[in-house]
């Protein structure tokens, strides 16, 4: 049984237990009160038997999850199971015998009611508590459980009467818990990147001025696009969706002037996704710059020293801006015969844009002379992964996230999963027959005619290519546990996508020193896939679910439900860097945080009058 399956079953069993135990307690409560209907005794016994079986299954699933790591079971072992199993044993030794003897003392129902409270507390643990288990989160669960137990005792001790006083006590208890929750969760938005006074400002970490720079101007404006037979209102750069492909040769300086002609007060920035540039050019509002307001402009400069396939997008309200079309591709030192492919959904219509042609939801056709070296530079600019296939030719996965793959071997009819925000370069020599690039099993790009989409096995990219010798010494280790729990996000309580039990801006910022090698373990406890994206760095993939990986350098990688990834980050690019889930809806719901270099500060704020909102 996989960790993801065990986790999913555990949530189902958790809910079933939270239904069966209260139902058993309710029938027991009725059985011990006049008229003492024997059918209630039987129902309470039957439901208790079923609940015991379900609770045993939950214990077994917890044991299975523990094999994957303590991260998956901490709150279960420390809180949820003790709150269930201790009163369950109490109920089995007191309430159940009393039911069998048809006793009439209402207080005999209390142990079973406690068990029901423990089962419901398990649901509270699942929603409120993540890894690590903190005293504050445990206190909330214990307060709620203890208060409920006190209310239950008053109820049975008074023979079921005095309901209004009990209801008033329940309301007061809810207020106390809410106040405690707010006091430990509600940091202001700018707290996500508080740094010490003094030091080097991120605003000074800029690219060099160069009179010979390759210059572009990108103007953000409102546009429209026809896809799927209907007109979609979009935002665009220079009136194009996607924005124009920016091409620069290795060693040149790229200078891009961003202008904002968007309606209303919508700001804009440019983040250079995957390019490890100076921190002041990273384009994150409130961290490395203020968002460019309508009528304003901002200039980005950096040397294009790393060849490869990248993309750019606005990071101001990025969950909205990228979806509406504020993105384009960046190609450094394109090889002869290369072509760009951008995959993006407008609304619920998935499109493919080939080279600088408009995006379409229909098959794209192109002709390439046989014998021509071809390099398809593919970017997934959506918030969800896509599965690609290439049929009709032997090909190599030549590059992942703009880093060449060592020892890339020929592939035939294989499918490859591309992370949201990720890039693949597929290289081949054009054969005499047709070649088909498929997207999610459907024809996407047909070269020199049509052929069937690839149907082969899915390639494990972390095991592809040559395994280099990986350096195992680390200066510090970090654990990020991804989950979906109740948390404060931007000062608002919500069911959030969390890191170590907290949502932005309450997620602690790790501090690294330049030159350090940092081991990062990413654990996905949630039922959602999270494409994780560290800004300003590529990381080496060391292992995936305990299996050694090929050390491939990536800047975006999918952490599936139940998976554990271990990566290594070399701290070689000083700055204050955002890291986040590139399912941008998850980022705006809390899953974004920062990695800071020691001594680096920022003069920028998030939220408030600045209008800076990176997600």
Buried (B, 14 or more C-beta within 10 A) or exposed (E): EBBBEBBBBBEEBBBBBBBBBBBBBBBBBBBBBEEEEEEBBEBBBBBBEBBBEBBEBBEBBBEBBBEBBEBBBBBBBBBBBEBBBEBBEBBBEBBBEBBEEEBEEBBBBBBBBBBBBBBBBBBBBBBBBBBBBBEBBBBBBBBBBEBBBBBBBBBBEEEBEEEEEBEEBBEEBEEEBEEBBEEBBBBBBBBBBBBEEEEBBBBEBBBEEBEEBBEBBBBBBBBEBEBBEEEBEBBBBBEBBBBBBBBBEEEBBBBBBBBBEBEEEBBBBBBBBBBBBBBBBBBBBBBBBBBBBBEEEBBBBBBBBBBBBBBBBBBBBBBBBBBBBBBBBBBBBBBEBBBBBBBBBBEEBBBBBBBBEEBBBEBBBEEBEEEEEBBBBBBBBBBBBBBBBBBBBEBBBBBBBBBEBEEBEEBEBBBBBBBBBBBBBBBBEBBEEBBBBBBBEEBBBBBBEBBEBBEBEEBEBBBBBEEEEBEEEBEBEBBBBBBBBBBBBBBEBEBBBBBBBBBBBBBEBBBBEBEBBBBBBBBBBBEBBBBBBBBBBBBBBBBBBEEBBBBBBBBBBBBBBBBBBBBBBBBEBBBBBBBBBBBBBBBBBBBBBBBBBBBBBBEBBBBEEBBBBBB
